[in-house]
Amino acid sequence: MVSNEDDWKILQIAYTGRVKMPLAKGYSQKSISKNISKLKEEGYDAKGGKQSVAIALQTACKSCKKAGKGKCEMCQKKG
């Protein structure tokens, strides 16, 4: 069993060849753009899809709801 964060990083490198970094929390345009760039570097858009954008927007929406703002575009469209 993996006991600490360093062991997880070693397993990620062995499995994917790179370490995945955590996404920035927040719902500002800057946070979303930073997360999209980070996800593209990690290869989420390798097949030409829009997966990195979807993940970044989902992360922003979670942050927005957690802050109790409900002001992000995704939150307004859902409810």
DOROGU-903317 format. One record per residue (C-alpha): residue in one letter; x negated, y, z negated. Coordinates in nm, 3 decimals, padded with zeros to 5 digits. Each point is the difference from the previous one (the first is absolute). Layout:
<pts>
+---------+---------+---------+---------+
| residuo |    east |   north |      up |
+---------+---------+---------+---------+
|       A |       X |       Y |       Z |
...
+---------+---------+---------+---------+
</pts>
This chain:
<pts>
+---------+---------+---------+---------+
| residuo |    east |   north |      up |
+---------+---------+---------+---------+
|       M |  00.000 |  00.000 |  00.000 |
|       V | -00.119 |  00.352 |  00.079 |
|       S | -00.064 |  00.192 | -00.319 |
|       N | -00.093 |  00.355 |  00.096 |
|       E |  00.015 |  00.259 |  00.274 |
|       D | -00.351 | -00.074 |  00.129 |
|       D |  00.096 | -00.361 |  00.062 |
|       W |  00.304 |  00.117 |  00.200 |
|       K | -00.222 |  00.221 |  00.214 |
|       I | -00.233 | -00.291 |  00.071 |
|       L |  00.297 | -00.216 |  00.103 |
|       Q |  00.135 |  00.277 |  00.227 |
|       I | -00.336 |  00.038 |  00.171 |
|       A | -00.027 | -00.375 |  00.048 |
|       Y |  00.354 | -00.024 |  00.139 |
|       T |  00.032 |  00.317 |  00.210 |
|       G | -00.355 |  00.125 |  00.037 |
|       R |  00.082 |  00.329 | -00.173 |
|       V |  00.132 |  00.140 | -00.327 |
|       K |  00.347 |  00.154 |  00.004 |
|       M |  00.019 |  00.325 | -00.190 |
|       P |  00.310 |  00.109 | -00.193 |
|       L |  00.229 |  00.254 |  00.162 |
|       A |  00.033 |  00.357 | -00.124 |
|       K |  00.305 |  00.067 | -00.212 |
|       G |  00.217 |  00.295 |  00.092 |
|       Y |  00.252 |  00.112 |  00.258 |
|       S | -00.171 |  00.302 |  00.152 |
|       Q | -00.094 |  00.010 |  00.367 |
|       K | -00.367 | -00.014 | -00.103 |
|       S |  00.051 | -00.323 | -00.200 |
|       I |  00.196 | -00.162 |  00.281 |
|       S | -00.264 |  00.091 |  00.261 |
|       K | -00.280 | -00.126 | -00.222 |
|       N |  00.180 | -00.331 | -00.053 |
|       I |  00.069 | -00.044 |  00.373 |
|       S | -00.369 |  00.055 |  00.077 |
|       K | -00.105 | -00.242 | -00.272 |
|       L |  00.240 | -00.269 |  00.121 |
|       K | -00.113 |  00.038 |  00.362 |
|       E | -00.363 | -00.042 | -00.113 |
|       E |  00.104 | -00.321 | -00.173 |
|       G |  00.145 | -00.131 |  00.326 |
|       Y |  00.375 |  00.020 | -00.058 |
|       D |  00.060 |  00.137 |  00.350 |
|       A | -00.222 | -00.251 |  00.176 |
|       K |  00.280 | -00.120 |  00.229 |
|       G |  00.121 |  00.349 |  00.094 |
|       G |  00.285 |  00.005 | -00.251 |
|       K |  00.110 |  00.271 | -00.240 |
|       Q | -00.055 | -00.202 | -00.315 |
|       S | -00.237 |  00.251 | -00.162 |
|       V |  00.255 |  00.281 |  00.036 |
|       A |  00.277 | -00.214 | -00.150 |
|       I | -00.214 | -00.102 | -00.298 |
|       A | -00.115 |  00.358 | -00.064 |
|       L |  00.358 |  00.133 |  00.013 |
|       Q |  00.122 | -00.276 | -00.229 |
|       T | -00.274 |  00.086 | -00.251 |
|       A |  00.094 |  00.369 |  00.018 |
|       C |  00.368 | -00.079 | -00.054 |
|       K | -00.081 | -00.208 | -00.309 |
|       S | -00.205 |  00.288 | -00.140 |
|       C |  00.279 |  00.247 |  00.075 |
|       K |  00.262 | -00.212 | -00.173 |
|       K | -00.229 | -00.061 | -00.297 |
|       A | -00.046 |  00.377 | -00.039 |
|       G |  00.377 |  00.042 |  00.013 |
|       K | -00.020 |  00.248 |  00.286 |
|       G |  00.186 | -00.174 |  00.282 |
|       K | -00.134 |  00.262 |  00.241 |
|       C | -00.197 | -00.210 |  00.246 |
|       E |  00.152 | -00.073 |  00.341 |
|       M |  00.026 | -00.371 | -00.065 |
|       C |  00.194 |  00.050 | -00.324 |
|       Q |  00.241 |  00.243 |  00.166 |
|       K |  00.072 | -00.238 |  00.289 |
|       K |  00.069 | -00.297 | -00.229 |
|       G |  00.240 |  00.166 | -00.232 |
+---------+---------+---------+---------+
</pts>
